[in-house]
Amino acid sequence: MGSRAGIDQFSSFVMELHQRSPTHDPVALFQWSLEELAESVDADCSWGGWADLHRGEVDLCASLSYNLPEDFDQFWSEIKHDDLLARDVMDTGCCAARYDRYGSRHTAGMVALSDRYRIDKMAVVIADQPNSPISLFMSAYRSGREADEIDAGEIAFLRGALDHVRYLVERGVNGRSGAANLLVNAQGRILNASPEALRLIGDRCRGWKADYLPAELNSPAARPGRHTLAEWQIVVDRTELAHRQGQPLFGIALRPAVLSDRLTPRERQIAEEIANGHTHKEIARLLGLSPATVRNHTQTILMKLGVHSKATLSKVLHGTEPA
């Protein structure tokens, strides 16, 4: 059966990719792309993710796969120094490479990988990220000695498609203009980061290399959810993204802390109502509380925000310091 990887299929893939991008997180979008692109070139399975190819060897930062056993990553890590695809990309600077189990060029590791997973024809394509040592990659695999080699046209198809995936993954991480967002692995390695996130961290951590999250943002106690990093005066929102094989990726959103971050959710709710001009009795009715409870909360709110009257509250509620 011939490959469907023509201009019509490419156009269809790109259109659906863009349609899915608003509703899929970046990791889910990449996973969908791996599956769809494998089918487009009649590959039996595929592997992709983020890798640093600029240190003389492959540093695999995170990976996704389609139709491969769960031990694939672990076995590949044992033979990675024999990976001819990676070596060819690093040595030549090209964005693609191929391997044929029944060709003339081999290493013991490539033979072992091919035989273990019955992947006889392999190809990899790379999409570099601007201002980052980490690239996106996708490998497509075909099984069987008689399987066709992944040809130049199919590689061009995958290469162009991966460029679109890279762009939309980056856009998905960055979010709205001016947002400070990052995508990191469990070890804190930064896979994607918006310019504002790099600036926000760099301003607070001198000498930071922008490769791993600083320890303050990636301590063993860091869990999904929202918390305030008081010493840096920033609020951190950490979200675990769906990821296979027990290796989660995390979306992180940062913003400068404001005074209202000192309040509990209930206190903030009451503070907002006070700032909107409601009386204690009105707030009590709105929230189903007693007026005395609202008054007690109000005193706590004023103390936490460092203000002395309800009249000043609305002016400083979203500020960084009281007037």
Sequence and secondary structure as in RCSB ss.txt:
>XXXX:A:sequence
MGSRAGIDQFSSFVMELHQRSPTHDPVALFQWSLEELAESVDADCSWGGWADLHRGEVDLCASLSYNLPEDFDQF
WSEIKHDDLLARDVMDTGCCAARYDRYGSRHTAGMVALSDRYRIDKMAVVIADQPNSPISLFMSAYRSGREADEI
DAGEIAFLRGALDHVRYLVERGVNGRSGAANLLVNAQGRILNASPEALRLIGDRCRGWKADYLPAELNSPAARPG
RHTLAEWQIVVDRTELAHRQGQPLFGIALRPAVLSDRLTPRERQIAEEIANGHTHKEIARLLGLSPATVRNHTQT
ILMKLGVHSKATLSKVLHGTEPA
>XXXX:A:secstr
     SHHHHHHHHHHHHHHTTTS HHHHHHHHHHHHHHHTT SEEEEEEEE SSSS EEEEEEEES  TTHHHH
HHHHGGG HHHHHHHHH  SEEEEETTSS   HHHHHHHHHHT  EEEEEEEE TT SEEEEEEEEE STTS   
 HHHHHHHHHHHHHHHHHHHHHHH STT EEEEEETT BEEEE HHHHHHHHHHSTT  SSB  GGGS TT  SE
EEEETTTTEEEEEEEE  STT  EEEEEEEE  GGGGS HHHHHHHHHHHTT  HHHHHHHHT  HHHHHHHHHH
HHHHHT SSHHHHHHHTTSSS  
